């Protein structure tokens, strides 16, 4: 099927498509994305309507649907064309692990979608549950309340804010989401217009508006900041596994809490989120033992 538009960017330093767009993917069941060899397909809901985008490793985007022009205009933002890790390189001396990861993954860019609610909804669904449960709920939510994406078949566009705001509780329970998280999504959807405005606000003001929503704490705000705003300093405080991962990579410590993680990341202020992404991409993993986040029953949440 012929796309409604296309755009190719000039190479701008190394670019790794999977590392850069990977944070947007919510697992193999994600009906809004398809990740292949050298290409990523993504369905999104833009202010001008739905769009399907195909991004390739040679920095080309093809787009289908009424939102294609909007998506093509923001293609450089999506792939981090303006992202520069010079600020991290200037922090000398870098920890040997961080310096090694930076050399190993030069194509990791921090992109930004500019789509706040689109990043916020799955982040809320990931609160207090293991990833596989959240991804299953997100997949069911999109398939039941979203719509087929334009262009080549197979993808779905996330539900509109209006649909999310009026979805009754029994529908949320059927997809494995208890009332607290459902209420948080509905509240966010009802303020969608104000939320989308934060992409143009100073970073502190953007986070303040996000955190003012019920059910949105530091962890959720950071998850949105990374994806929608491309914040290089976003750290997901409150994550079950992240402190252990960071502490093991930077200090060889098997277990840690948020306070210890932030202490170890303090030398990288302004670039802490980038350091976390590098560690997630290829840092040494701590031994797999000790407590794990258990499966949750909806009634217990």
N, C-alpha and C positions, 0 to 999 in steps of 0.2 A: 504494500500500500504506500502510495506516494506521500511523503510528509508534507505538512503545511508550511514548513520552513526549516532551515538548517543554518548552522554557523560553525565556523572553524576558528580556533584560537591559535595564535602563534605560540610555539613552545616557550614556556616561561620557567626555566629551571626544571629539574627532574619532577616527574608527576607519576604517582602510583595510583591508579584508579580504584583499586580495591581498598587500599589503606585510607584513601581520602574520603570515599563515599561509603565505606563500610559501616561507620557509626549510624547511618540512616537505615540500615537493613535490620529488620526485626525477625531474623531467623528464616529458615527454609519455608515456613508457612506464610511468610509475609506476602499478601496479595497485592501490595502496592509496589513491590520491587522484584526484579529478577537480576541476579548477578551471574555473569558468564565470563568466559575467557576473553579478556580485553574489552568488555563492554558491560554497561549497567543500564537496565531499563527501569524507569521510575515513573509512577503515576502520581500526580499532585493536583491539588485544587488551588488555583490561583485567583486573584481578585477579578480576573477576566473570564474565569471558567476553568473547567477541567483541562488537563494537558497530560500527554504521555511523552516522555523524553527518552531518547536513546543516546547515551554518552559513551564514547569510545576512548580507548587509551591514547589515541593520537589527537585528543582534544577537539573532537567533533561532536556536535549535538544535532540530532534530528528531533523535531517536535510535531505532534499532532494535536488537534483540538482547538477550541476557542481560546485557551490560555497559552497557546504556543508562543505568541509574540512576547508575552510577559516572561515565560520561561527562558526563551532565547536571550532576552535582554539581560537576564540575571545569571546566565551561564558562567561568566567569569567568577562571580561570587560563589556559585555552587562548587566549583573545582579549586577554589582558593588561589585564583590567579594573582591576587594582591597580597596573599599571605607570605610573610617573610620571617624566617626563624633567626634573622640576624640578631634580634634582641636576646635570644637564648645563647647564641654563639658569643655574644659580648660578655656574658656572665662567666668570667674566668676566675679561678680554674674550675672547669666543669668536672663533676664527678666522673670517674673513668667509665662507669656504666652508661651514664647519660651521653657522654662524648662518643662512646662506641655505638650506641643506638642511633645517634644523629648521623654518623657516617654510614651506618648500615641501612638506614631508611631515609635517604635524601628526598624521596618522592612523597613522603607523608605531608600533605597540606591540610590546613584547617579551613574547610569551606564553610559557607553559611547559606542556608536555604531561604532565609527571610520569611519563613512560614512558621509562625509561633504556635498556633493551635495544633498544627500538624505534628509538631515535636512534643507538645505538652500532653496530648491525649495518651499516647503510648507510655510516656514517662509516668503519668498517674497510674496507669494500669500495672506498671512494674513495681509500685510501692508495696512493700511487705510480703511479696510472694517471690518464688523462684522464677527465673527467666522463662523457662518452658511454659509455665502456667500463664504468665503474662502474655507471651507471644501467641499462645492458643486463643486467649480471650481477644487479643487485638485482631487476629485473623478472622475470627467469627464476627466481631463487630463490623469490620470493613465489608465482609462478604454479605452480611445481612442488611446493613444500613447504608452502605456505600452504593456505588453504581459502576457498571463496566466502563473502563477507561476508553477514551477515543483512540483511534488508530489500530495497529495490529492487536488482535484479541489476546486475552489471557490475564490482564491486570485489572485491578479495581481502584477507583478513586476513593479516598477516605470520605466518610460521611460529612455532610455540610454542618456548620454550627447550628442551624435551625433544627436539623434532624436530631443531633445529639442533645440539644436542650429539651426537646419534648419526648425523648425516649423514656417510657415508663420503667419502673423498678423491676418488674417481672422479666423484661427483656434482658436487663443487665444480669439478673441472676441466672438466666438460661445460658449466658456465655461465661459464667464463672466470676462475675464481678459483684461484690457485696455493696451495700448501700453507701458506705463511706466513700469509696472510690467513685462510684457512680455519681454521687452528689457533687464530688469535686469536678468531674468531667462536665456535668451539666452546668455548674456554675461558671466554669471557664468558657464554655460554649456561649453562654448568655452574654459574656463580655468580650466576645471574639473581636469586635472592631477595635476596642480599646487595647486589647492585647497585641494585635498586629501592629499597632503604632509604636511599640517599644523598639522596633528595629531601627528607628530614627532617633531614639533617645540616647543621652549619655548612659554609659554602662551602669552606673550606680542607680540612676532613675529607672532604667529598664528592669533591673532586678527588684527594686522596691515595688514597682507595679506588679510584677509577677508574684512576689511574696505576699502581697496584700490579698491574693485570692485564697479562699478557704481550701485547705488540703494541699497547698503548695509550700513546701519547706525548702531548706537549703539544698537537699539532694535533687529534688525535682527541678528547681530553678537552674541548677548547674547543668543538668542534662539538657534542658532547653537552651541554655546559653551556649553550650558547645555546638549544638546542631543548627539552631536557628540564627544565632548571632555570631558564630565563629569565634567565641571568646577564648583566647589562648591561656587565660588564667582560671578557667572554670574547673573546679575540683568538686566531685560529687561526695561531699561530706555526708556520712550516714550510710554509705554502701557497706554491705556485709563483707565483701571480699577485698575491696580495694586497699584498705590500710595494710593488710598482710602482703599484698602484691608489691606495694610501694616500699614497705619496710624491708622486705627480703631483697629487693633489687638494690636499694640504696644503702642498707646497713647490714644485710645478712641476717636480719631478725625474722624468725618464722611467724610470730604473732605480734600484732600491734593494734592500737585503737586510732580513732580519728586525730586525737591530739598529737600522737607520735607521728602520724603521717604528715600532718601540717608542719610539724617541727622539721622533718626531713625535707619537705618541699619549700621551706621558708627561703633558702638561698635563691630560689627560682621565681620569686614574686614577680607577677606579671606574665610569667610563662609556665606556671605550674600545670595548667591543663595540657600544654604541649608535652611536658615531661611525662605526665600520666599516659598520654596517648602513645608515646614512644615505648614506655614500659609495657603497656598492654600489647603493643605490636610485637615485641620480641624480647622483653626483659626476662630474667631468670624467674621461674615460677617456684613458689614455696612448696615444700612437701605437702602432699594431700593427706592430712590426718587432722583429727580434732573435729569440733562441731561444724555442722553445715546447716544452712538455712533449710528448715523442714518444709514439706508441703503443708499448705494451709487449707483448712476448711472454711468456707464462706461464713458460716455461722460464728466462727471464732474471731473474725476480723472486725 
